[in-house]
Amino acid sequence: MEALDAATRLPASGMMATPRTPLIGVTGMWSNRVHGLRFDGNAVAVQVLKSVVSAGGEPLILFAESALLAPDRVRMLDGILIPGGADLRPQTYGATAHPETVPADYEGQDAFEAEILRVAIEEGVPVLAICRGFQLFNVISGGTLNQHLGDDDNPHRNSVHGVELIAGTVLHRVLGVDRIDVSSYHHQAVDQVADDLIVSARASDGVVEGLEHPTGEVVAVQWHPEDTAAQEPHQQALFDWLVGRARERRRTRTGAPVAVNSR
């Protein structure tokens, strides 16, 4: 923490140090194959990272292994983003694997992201969770998943469909609309919603598309806002919310000046 806080202290000359841009930890997916690498890689979708940058944040990709404990990693950051990726292992919610379930390459991926997410919730760190992250949020909170929605006429697999937002939720306030078209790429969905979570959006077929924590500091969506964020302000608004909450949290914690997006 001291090394990170140093960026906001006054230098010896007495001039004000450059305000620090909010740091957003983005969990990377340990993958067996990444184009251009000879061996395993640590991957995050470029559009996720670009959307964080566009919001005025600095994305830092987190590796599944670390010399630090999860609380130490999370406390160095101002916000957390859990992006999309492979299916969760069904054992995490007490189910037997469906033939169509394809878990992450790295066996410890679920535990890594779950630990980061749990600590962020405990510490009050703002979180945006997308697709896989959305499903993980439900599972660690006590919910379950439908492992396969089916192959025939599945409107959620590599398509665009409408989502209805629920009034009074953080998601509804952030997006500022009652209905939105979303870029969707998932074959699994929330089955039983965890008792403590708030449903904030649904598709026309009833599939849960949005969840949030009662504190309002975790917003999770089943779709991929990064796909169209550069063209659609309503989608970029999710990343703006995360970075804005991260900026405010840092200001509240330290009283230090924090950089405002000048893009």
SERO-4910 file (N, C-alpha, C, O; in steps of 0.05 Angstrom, whole numbers):
BEGIN
 pado doro    nc1    nc2    nc3   cac1   cac2   cac3    cc1    cc2    cc3    oc1    oc2    oc3
  Met    A     16    -24      0      0      0      0     17     25      0     11     45    -13
  Glu    A     40     25     15     56     49     17     67     57    -10     68     80    -17
  Ala    A     75     36    -26     86     42    -52     65     55    -70     71     73    -86
  Leu    A     40     45    -68     19     56    -85     11     84    -75      6    102    -92
  Asp    A     10     88    -49      2    114    -38     22    136    -44     16    159    -44
  Ala    A     47    127    -48     68    147    -53     63    165    -77     72    187    -78
  Ala    A     48    154    -96     42    170   -120     25    194   -115     24    212   -132
  Thr    A     12    196    -92     -5    219    -86      7    238    -66     -5    258    -59
  Arg    A     31    232    -56     44    249    -36     57    273    -49     63    272    -73
  Leu    A     63    293    -34     77    316    -44    106    309    -48    118    298    -29
  Pro    A    118    316    -71    147    311    -75    163    331    -58    153    350    -47
  Ala    A    190    325    -57    207    342    -40    207    371    -49    211    389    -32
  Ser    A    202    377    -74    201    404    -84    178    420    -74    178    445    -76
  Gly    A    158    406    -62    134    420    -52    112    422    -72     91    432    -66
  Met    A    118    414    -97     97    415   -118     78    391   -114     86    370   -104
  Met    A     53    394   -123     33    373   -120     40    350   -139     46    354   -163
  Ala    A     40    326   -128     44    302   -144     21    298   -164     -1    307   -159
  Thr    A     27    284   -186      6    278   -205    -15    260   -192     -8    240   -181
  Pro    A    -41    268   -194    -62    251   -182    -61    223   -195    -56    220   -219
  Arg    A    -67    203   -179    -65    176   -189    -91    167   -202   -113    171   -191
  Thr    A    -88    155   -225   -111    144   -239   -121    119   -223   -105    104   -214
  Pro    A   -148    116   -221   -158     92   -207   -148     66   -219   -148     63   -244
  Leu    A   -138     48   -202   -128     22   -212   -150      1   -210   -162     -4   -189
  Ile    A   -155    -11   -233   -176    -31   -235   -164    -59   -240   -152    -63   -261
  Gly    A   -166    -77   -221   -155   -103   -224   -174   -120   -241   -198   -123   -234
  Val    A   -164   -132   -262   -180   -148   -280   -169   -177   -279   -146   -181   -286
  Thr    A   -185   -196   -271   -175   -223   -269   -170   -235   -296   -187   -235   -313
  Gly    A   -145   -245   -300   -138   -258   -325   -145   -287   -325   -146   -300   -303
  Met    A   -149   -299   -348   -155   -327   -351   -130   -342   -360   -120   -337   -382
  Trp    A   -121   -361   -344    -98   -377   -351   -106   -396   -372   -123   -414   -368
  Ser    A    -95   -393   -396   -104   -408   -419    -81   -425   -431    -58   -416   -431
  Asn    A    -87   -449   -440    -67   -466   -451    -55   -456   -477    -32   -461   -484
  Arg    A    -71   -441   -492    -62   -430   -518    -70   -401   -521    -93   -394   -518
  Val    A    -50   -384   -527    -54   -356   -533    -38   -350   -558    -14   -356   -558
  His    A    -50   -339   -578    -36   -334   -603    -10   -317   -598    -11   -297   -585
  Gly    A     11   -327   -610     37   -313   -607     54   -323   -585     78   -315   -583
  Leu    A     44   -339   -567     60   -350   -545     65   -379   -549     49   -394   -560
  Arg    A     89   -388   -541     96   -416   -544     82   -434   -524     76   -457   -529
  Phe    A     77   -422   -500     65   -438   -479     40   -425   -468     28   -408   -482
  Asp    A     32   -431   -444      8   -420   -432      9   -389   -431     30   -377   -431
  Gly    A    -15   -377   -431    -17   -348   -429    -38   -340   -409    -53   -356   -399
  Asn    A    -38   -314   -403    -57   -302   -384    -74   -282   -400    -63   -261   -408
  Ala    A    -99   -288   -405   -114   -272   -425   -138   -256   -413   -151   -265   -395
  Val    A   -142   -233   -425   -165   -216   -420   -173   -204   -447   -155   -196   -462
  Ala    A   -198   -203   -453   -208   -191   -478   -199   -162   -480   -202   -146   -461
  Val    A   -187   -154   -503   -177   -127   -507   -199   -106   -503   -194    -85   -491
  Gln    A   -223   -112   -512   -245    -92   -510   -252    -87   -481   -261    -65   -474
  Val    A   -248   -106   -463   -253   -101   -434   -233    -80   -424   -240    -61   -411
  Leu    A   -207    -85   -431   -186    -67   -422   -190    -39   -434   -186    -19   -421
  Lys    A   -197    -37   -460   -201    -12   -473   -224      4   -461   -223     28   -458
  Ser    A   -245    -11   -453   -268      2   -440   -261     14   -413   -271     35   -406
  Val    A   -244      0   -398   -235     11   -373   -218     37   -377   -222     56   -363
  Val    A   -201     36   -397   -184     59   -404   -202     82   -413   -197    105   -405
  Ser    A   -222     77   -429   -240     98   -438   -255    111   -415   -262    134   -417
  Ala    A   -259     96   -394   -273    107   -370   -254    122   -352   -263    135   -333
  Gly    A   -228    122   -359   -208    137   -342   -194    120   -322   -181    131   -304
  Gly    A   -196     94   -324   -183     76   -305   -158     63   -317   -155     64   -342
  Glu    A   -141     53   -300   -117     38   -309   -121      9   -303   -121      1   -280
  Pro    A   -125     -8   -324   -130    -37   -319   -104    -51   -313    -84    -48   -327
  Leu    A   -104    -67   -292    -82    -84   -285    -91   -113   -285   -109   -121   -271
  Ile    A    -79   -130   -303    -87   -157   -305    -76   -174   -282    -52   -174   -278
  Leu    A    -93   -188   -268    -85   -204   -245    -80   -233   -254    -96   -244   -269
  Phe    A    -58   -244   -245    -51   -272   -251    -62   -290   -229    -65   -282   -206
  Ala    A    -69   -315   -237    -81   -334   -218    -63   -341   -194    -73   -349   -173
  Glu    A    -37   -339   -198    -19   -345   -176     -5   -319   -167      0   -301   -184
  Ser    A      0   -317   -141     12   -292   -131     28   -297   -106     22   -316    -91
  Ala    A     48   -281   -101     62   -282    -76     46   -269    -53     54   -271    -30
  Leu    A     25   -255    -60      8   -241    -41    -17   -256    -35    -27   -272    -52
  Leu    A    -28   -253    -12    -55   -263     -5    -76   -246    -19    -71   -222    -25
  Ala    A    -99   -257    -24   -120   -242    -38   -127   -216    -24   -131   -196    -39
  Pro    A   -129   -214      2   -136   -188     14   -115   -167      8   -121   -144      4
  Asp    A    -89   -175      7    -68   -156      1    -70   -146    -28    -65   -123    -33
  Arg    A    -76   -164    -46    -79   -157    -74   -102   -137    -77   -100   -117    -91
  Val    A   -125   -144    -66   -149   -128    -69   -145   -100    -57   -155    -80    -68
  Arg    A   -132    -98    -34   -129    -73    -20   -111    -54    -35   -111    -29    -30
  Met    A    -95    -64    -54    -78    -47    -70    -93    -34    -93    -83    -16   -106
  Leu    A   -117    -43    -97   -133    -35   -121   -156    -17   -113   -165    -17    -89
  Asp    A   -167     -3   -132   -190     14   -127   -216      2   -137   -238     11   -129
  Gly    A   -214    -17   -155   -238    -31   -165   -230    -58   -177   -207    -63   -182
  Ile    A   -250    -75   -180   -245   -102   -191   -264   -107   -214   -287    -99   -213
  Leu    A   -254   -120   -235   -271   -129   -257   -266   -158   -262   -243   -167   -266
  Ile    A   -287   -174   -261   -286   -203   -267   -299   -207   -294   -324   -205   -296
  Pro    A   -283   -212   -315   -294   -213   -342   -305   -241   -350   -306   -259   -333
  Gly    A   -313   -243   -375   -323   -268   -385   -301   -289   -390   -278   -282   -387
  Gly    A   -310   -313   -396   -290   -334   -401   -304   -362   -401   -327   -364   -407
  Ala    A   -288   -382   -393   -298   -410   -394   -319   -415   -372   -323   -398   -354
  Asp    A   -332   -438   -375   -353   -445   -355   -340   -450   -328   -317   -458   -325
  Leu    A   -356   -446   -307   -348   -454   -280   -350   -484   -277   -366   -497   -290
  Arg    A   -333   -495   -261   -335   -524   -255   -360   -529   -239   -364   -516   -218
  Pro    A   -377   -547   -247   -402   -552   -234   -399   -560   -204   -418   -556   -189
  Gln    A   -376   -571   -197   -371   -578   -169   -374   -554   -150   -379   -557   -127
  Thr    A   -369   -530   -162   -370   -506   -145   -398   -500   -135   -402   -485   -116
  Tyr    A   -419   -511   -149   -446   -507   -140   -461   -534   -137   -485   -535   -139
  Gly    A   -445   -555   -131   -456   -581   -124   -471   -596   -146   -490   -610   -141
  Ala    A   -461   -593   -171   -474   -606   -194   -455   -625   -208   -430   -623   -205
  Thr    A   -466   -643   -224   -450   -660   -241   -447   -647   -268   -466   -635   -278
  Ala    A   -424   -651   -281   -418   -637   -306   -437   -646   -328   -441   -670   -332
  His    A   -448   -627   -343   -463   -632   -367   -444   -637   -390   -422   -626   -389
  Pro    A   -451   -653   -410   -432   -658   -432   -423   -632   -447   -402   -632   -458
  Glu    A   -439   -611   -446   -432   -586   -460   -417   -567   -442   -409   -546   -452
  Thr    A   -412   -573   -417   -397   -556   -399   -367   -557   -405   -356   -579   -406
  Val    A   -355   -534   -410   -326   -533   -416   -313   -514   -396   -313   -490   -400
  Pro    A   -301   -525   -375   -289   -509   -354   -262   -496   -363   -252   -502   -385
  Ala    A   -251   -479   -347   -226   -465   -353   -203   -485   -355   -204   -506   -342
  Asp    A   -183   -478   -370   -159   -495   -373   -146   -500   -346   -138   -523   -340
  Tyr    A   -143   -479   -330   -129   -480   -305   -148   -489   -283   -169   -476   -279
  Glu    A   -142   -510   -269   -160   -521   -249   -166   -502   -227   -188   -503   -215
  Gly    A   -148   -484   -221   -152   -465   -199   -164   -439   -206   -166   -421   -190
  Gln    A   -174   -436   -231   -185   -411   -241   -209   -402   -225   -211   -379   -217
  Asp    A   -227   -420   -220   -252   -413   -205   -245   -404   -177   -256   -383   -168
  Ala    A   -228   -418   -163   -221   -411   -135   -206   -384   -134   -211   -368   -116
  Phe    A   -189   -379   -154   -175   -354   -155   -194   -330   -157   -192   -311   -142
  Glu    A   -212   -332   -177   -231   -310   -181   -251   -307   -158   -259   -285   -150
  Ala    A   -259   -330   -147   -278   -330   -125   -266   -316   -101   -280   -301    -87
  Glu    A   -241   -322    -95   -228   -309    -72   -225   -279    -76   -230   -264    -57
  Ile    A   -217   -271   -100   -215   -242   -105   -242   -229   -102   -244   -207    -90
  Leu    A   -263   -241   -112   -290   -230   -111   -300   -229    -82   -312   -209    -74
  Arg    A   -296   -250    -67   -305   -250    -39   -292   -228    -23   -305   -214     -8
  Val    A   -266   -225    -27   -251   -204    -12   -261   -177    -20   -264   -159     -3
  Ala    A   -265   -173    -46   -275   -147    -55   -302   -140    -42   -306   -117    -34
  Ile    A   -320   -160    -41   -345   -155    -28   -342   -148      2   -354   -129     12
  Glu    A   -325   -163     15   -320   -158     44   -308   -131     49   -314   -117     69
  Glu    A   -290   -122     31   -276    -97     34   -291    -73     23   -283    -50     26
  Gly    A   -314    -78     10   -329    -56     -2   -317    -44    -27   -322    -21    -33
  Val    A   -300    -60    -41   -288    -51    -66   -308    -54    -88   -320    -75    -91
  Pro    A   -312    -34   -105   -332    -36   -126   -324    -57   -147   -300    -60   -153
  Val    A   -344    -72   -156   -339    -94   -175   -358    -93   -198   -382    -88   -194
  Leu    A   -348    -97   -222   -364   -102   -246   -358   -131   -254   -335   -138   -259
  Ala    A   -379   -148   -256   -375   -176   -263   -391   -181   -289   -414   -174   -292
  Ile    A   -377   -193   -309   -388   -197   -335   -389   -227   -343   -369   -241   -340
  Cys    A   -412   -236   -352   -416   -263   -362   -407   -284   -342   -421   -291   -323
  Arg    A   -383   -296   -347   -373   -315   -327   -372   -303   -299   -379   -316   -280
  Gly    A   -363   -278   -298   -362   -264   -272   -389   -262   -259   -392   -264   -235
  Phe    A   -409   -256   -276   -437   -255   -267   -446   -281   -254   -458   -282   -233
  Gln    A   -439   -303   -268   -447   -330   -259   -432   -337   -233   -443   -349   -215
  Leu    A   -406   -330   -232   -390   -334   -208   -401   -320   -184   -403   -330   -162
  Phe    A   -410   -295   -188   -422   -279   -167   -446   -293   -155   -449   -293   -131
  Asn    A   -463   -304   -172   -486   -318   -162   -478   -344   -147   -490   -350   -126
  Val    A   -459   -358   -158   -451   -384   -145   -438   -380   -118   -444   -394    -99
  Ile    A   -419   -361   -116   -406   -357    -90   -425   -345    -69   -420   -347    -45
  Ser    A   -447   -334    -79   -467   -323    -60   -488   -344    -52   -506   -339    -36
  Gly    A   -486   -369    -63   -504   -391    -56   -523   -399    -78   -541   -416    -72
  Gly    A   -521   -388   -102   -539   -395   -123   -529   -418   -140   -507   -428   -135
  Thr    A   -544   -425   -161   -537   -447   -179   -539   -438   -208   -549   -417   -214
  Leu    A   -530   -456   -226   -531   -450   -255   -546   -472   -270   -546   -495   -262
  Asn    A   -558   -464   -292   -568   -482   -312   -544   -486   -332   -536   -466   -344
  Gln    A   -534   -510   -334   -510   -514   -349   -512   -513   -379   -492   -509   -393
  His    A   -536   -515   -390   -538   -514   -419   -567   -506   -426   -586   -520   -420
  Leu    A   -569   -483   -440   -595   -473   -448   -606   -488   -473   -630   -485   -479
  Gly    A   -589   -503   -486   -597   -517   -510   -585   -505   -535   -576   -482   -534
  Asp    A   -584   -520   -556   -571   -511   -580   -590   -499   -601   -582   -482   -617
  Asp    A   -615   -507   -600   -634   -499   -620   -647   -472   -613   -660   -469   -592
  Asp    A   -643   -453   -631   -656   -426   -628   -650   -414   -601   -667   -402   -588
  Asn    A   -625   -417   -592   -617   -404   -566   -610   -375   -572   -590   -369   -585
  Pro    A   -627   -356   -562   -622   -328   -568   -598   -316   -553   -591   -293   -558
  His    A   -586   -331   -535   -565   -321   -519   -537   -328   -529   -517   -318   -519
  Arg    A   -536   -345   -549   -510   -354   -559   -501   -339   -584   -513   -342   -605
  Asn    A   -482   -321   -580   -471   -306   -603   -493   -291   -618   -496   -294   -642
  Ser    A   -507   -275   -603   -530   -260   -615   -534   -233   -600   -521   -228   -581
  Val    A   -553   -218   -610   -562   -194   -597   -591   -197   -590   -607   -205   -607
  His    A   -598   -191   -565   -627   -193   -557   -633   -171   -537   -615   -158   -526
  Gly    A   -658   -168   -532   -667   -147   -513   -667   -156   -484   -670   -180   -478
  Val    A   -662   -137   -467   -663   -141   -438   -679   -119   -425   -676    -96   -431
  Glu    A   -696   -127   -406   -713   -108   -391   -699   -103   -364   -693   -122   -350
  Leu    A   -695    -78   -358   -683    -70   -333   -704    -66   -311   -727    -57   -317
  Ile    A   -697    -72   -287   -717    -70   -265   -713    -44   -250   -691    -37   -241
  Ala    A   -734    -28   -249   -733     -2   -237   -724     -3   -208   -731    -22   -193
  Gly    A   -709     17   -200   -700     19   -172   -673      6   -167   -663      9   -145
  Thr    A   -662     -8   -187   -637    -21   -183   -614     -3   -191   -618     17   -205
  Val    A   -590    -10   -182   -566      6   -190   -562      4   -220   -556     24   -233
  Leu    A   -566    -19   -231   -563    -23   -260   -581     -5   -276   -573      7   -295
  His    A   -606     -3   -268   -626     14   -281   -617     43   -280   -620     58   -299
  Arg    A   -607     51   -257   -598     79   -253   -573     84   -270   -571    106   -283
  Val    A   -554     65   -271   -530     69   -286   -535     71   -316   -524     89   -329
  Leu    A   -552     53   -327   -557     53   -355   -577     75   -364   -575     85   -386
  Gly    A   -595     82   -346   -613    104   -351   -635     97   -372   -647    116   -383
  Val    A   -640     71   -377   -661     63   -396   -676     40   -383   -667     27   -364
  Asp    A   -700     35   -394   -717     13   -385   -711    -13   -400   -716    -35   -389
  Arg    A   -702    -11   -424   -696    -34   -441   -671    -29   -457   -666     -6   -465
  Ile    A   -656    -50   -462   -631    -47   -477   -625    -72   -494   -631    -94   -484
  Asp    A   -614    -68   -517   -605    -91   -533   -576    -98   -525   -560    -79   -522
  Val    A   -570   -123   -522   -544   -131   -512   -531   -152   -529   -545   -168   -542
  Ser    A   -504   -152   -529   -489   -172   -543   -485   -195   -524   -473   -193   -502
  Ser    A   -494   -219   -533   -495   -242   -515   -480   -265   -526   -480   -271   -550
  Tyr    A   -465   -279   -508   -450   -303   -516   -447   -322   -493   -426   -323   -480
  His    A   -469   -337   -487   -468   -356   -465   -487   -378   -470   -509   -374   -481
  His    A   -480   -402   -461   -498   -425   -464   -508   -434   -436   -525   -452   -434
  Gln    A   -497   -422   -415   -506   -427   -388   -521   -403   -377   -518   -381   -388
  Ala    A   -535   -406   -355   -550   -384   -344   -555   -389   -314   -552   -411   -305
  Val    A   -563   -368   -300   -570   -371   -272   -595   -388   -270   -615   -384   -285
  Asp    A   -595   -407   -252   -618   -424   -246   -631   -413   -221   -650   -398   -222
  Gln    A   -620   -421   -198   -630   -410   -172   -614   -386   -165   -589   -387   -163
  Val    A   -627   -363   -161   -614   -339   -153   -607   -340   -124   -624   -348   -107
  Ala    A   -583   -333   -117   -575   -332    -89   -594   -314    -73   -602   -293    -82
  Asp    A   -600   -323    -48   -620   -309    -32   -614   -279    -28   -633   -263    -28
  Asp    A   -589   -272    -24   -582   -245    -17   -579   -226    -40   -575   -202    -37
  Leu    A   -581   -236    -65   -576   -219    -88   -601   -207    -99   -623   -218    -95
  Ile    A   -598   -185   -113   -621   -171   -125   -620   -175   -155   -600   -169   -168
  Val    A   -642   -184   -167   -644   -187   -196   -650   -159   -207   -668   -145   -199
  Ser    A   -633   -151   -227   -635   -124   -238   -643   -124   -267   -650   -102   -278
  Ala    A   -643   -147   -280   -651   -148   -309   -658   -176   -317   -648   -196   -306
  Arg    A   -676   -179   -336   -684   -205   -347   -688   -202   -377   -695   -181   -388
  Ala    A   -682   -224   -391   -689   -226   -420   -718   -233   -423   -731   -241   -403
  Ser    A   -729   -232   -447   -757   -237   -452   -765   -266   -445   -788   -272   -440
  Asp    A   -745   -284   -447   -751   -313   -441   -748   -319   -411   -749   -342   -403
  Gly    A   -743   -298   -395   -742   -302   -366   -714   -306   -355   -710   -305   -331
  Val    A   -694   -309   -372   -666   -313   -363   -657   -288   -349   -660   -265   -358
  Val    A   -645   -292   -325   -635   -270   -309   -610   -258   -323   -592   -273   -330
  Glu    A   -610   -232   -327   -589   -219   -342   -573   -199   -324   -552   -190   -332
  Gly    A   -584   -193   -301   -570   -174   -283   -574   -182   -254   -596   -189   -246
  Leu    A   -552   -179   -239   -553   -184   -210   -536   -162   -196   -517   -152   -208
  Glu    A   -543   -156   -172   -527   -137   -156   -528   -143   -127   -546   -156   -117
  His    A   -507   -134   -113   -505   -138    -84   -522   -117    -70   -524    -94    -80
  Pro    A   -534   -123    -47   -550   -103    -33   -535    -78    -26   -548    -57    -23
  Thr    A   -509    -79    -23   -493    -55    -17   -492    -36    -41   -486    -13    -38
  Gly    A   -498    -46    -65   -496    -30    -89   -468    -28   -100   -464    -14   -120
  Glu    A   -449    -42    -88   -421    -41    -97   -413    -63   -117   -391    -63   -127
  Val    A   -431    -82   -122   -426   -102   -142   -448   -102   -162   -471   -107   -155
  Val    A   -441    -97   -187   -460    -98   -209   -451   -120   -228   -428   -120   -237
  Ala    A   -469   -138   -235   -462   -161   -252   -482   -164   -274   -506   -162   -270
  Val    A   -472   -169   -299   -489   -172   -322   -481   -197   -337   -458   -204   -338
  Gln    A   -501   -210   -349   -496   -235   -364   -486   -230   -392   -473   -247   -404
  Trp    A   -490   -206   -402   -482   -199   -429   -453   -188   -430   -440   -185   -409
  His    A   -444   -180   -454   -417   -169   -457   -419   -140   -465   -419   -134   -489
  Pro    A   -419   -122   -446   -421    -93   -453   -397    -83   -468   -398    -63   -483
  Glu    A   -374    -96   -464   -349    -87   -478   -351    -89   -508   -337    -75   -522
  Asp    A   -368   -108   -518   -369   -112   -547   -377    -87   -562   -367    -82   -584
  Thr    A   -395    -72   -550   -406    -48   -565   -402    -22   -549   -413     -2   -556
  Ala    A   -386    -23   -528   -383      1   -511   -372     25   -526   -379     48   -520
  Ala    A   -354     20   -546   -342     42   -561   -363     57   -577   -359     81   -584
  Gln    A   -385     44   -584   -406     56   -601   -431     63   -585   -447     79   -594
  Glu    A   -435     50   -562   -460     53   -547   -455     64   -519   -445     49   -502
  Pro    A   -462     88   -514   -457    100   -487   -470     85   -464   -459     84   -442
  His    A   -493     72   -469   -506     57   -448   -489     34   -439   -489     27   -415
  Gln    A   -474     21   -457   -457     -1   -450   -431     10   -436   -422     -2   -417
  Gln    A   -420     31   -447   -396     43   -435   -402     53   -407   -384     55   -390
  Ala    A   -428     59   -401   -435     70   -375   -429     50   -353   -424     59   -330
  Leu    A   -428     24   -358   -422      5   -337   -392      8   -329   -386      6   -305
  Phe    A   -375     12   -348   -346     16   -342   -342     44   -329   -325     47   -311
  Asp    A   -357     63   -338   -356     90   -325   -365     88   -296   -353    101   -279
  Trp    A   -385     72   -291   -394     68   -263   -372     56   -246   -367     66   -224
  Leu    A   -360     35   -256   -339     22   -241   -316     40   -234   -307     42   -211
  Val    A   -306     54   -255   -283     72   -250   -291     96   -233   -275    105   -217
  Gly    A   -316    106   -236   -325    128   -220   -327    120   -190   -319    135   -173
  Arg    A   -337     96   -185   -339     86   -157   -311     81   -146   -306     86   -123
  Ala    A   -293     71   -163   -265     66   -154   -252     93   -147   -238     94   -127
  Arg    A   -257    113   -163   -245    139   -158   -256    151   -132   -240    162   -116
  Glu    A   -281    148   -128   -293    159   -103   -284    143    -79   -279    155    -58
  Arg    A   -281    117    -81   -271    101    -59   -243    109    -51   -237    112    -27
  Arg    A   -226    114    -71   -199    122    -65   -198    149    -51   -184    153    -32
  Arg    A   -215    167    -61   -216    194    -49   -225    192    -20   -214    206     -3
  Thr    A   -245    175    -15   -255    172     12   -235    159     31   -232    167     54
  Arg    A   -221    139     20   -201    125     37   -177    142     44   -168    141     67
  Thr    A   -167    157     25   -141    170     29   -143    201     31   -125    213     41
  Gly    A   -164    212     21   -166    241     20   -147    253     -1   -143    277     -2
  Ala    A   -136    235    -18   -116    244    -37   -130    251    -64   -151    241    -70
  Pro    A   -117    269    -79   -129    276   -105   -127    251   -124   -108    236   -123
  Val    A   -148    248   -140   -149    225   -158   -154    236   -186   -171    253   -190
  Ala    A   -140    225   -206   -142    235   -233   -170    231   -244   -183    210   -239
  Val    A   -180    251   -258   -206    250   -272   -201    246   -301   -183    258   -312
  Asn    A   -217    229   -313   -214    223   -342   -214    248   -359   -233    263   -357
  Ser    A   -193    252   -374   -192    276   -391   -194    269   -421   -190    285   -438
  Arg    A   -202    244   -426   -204    235   -454   -228    247   -468   -232    241   -491
***
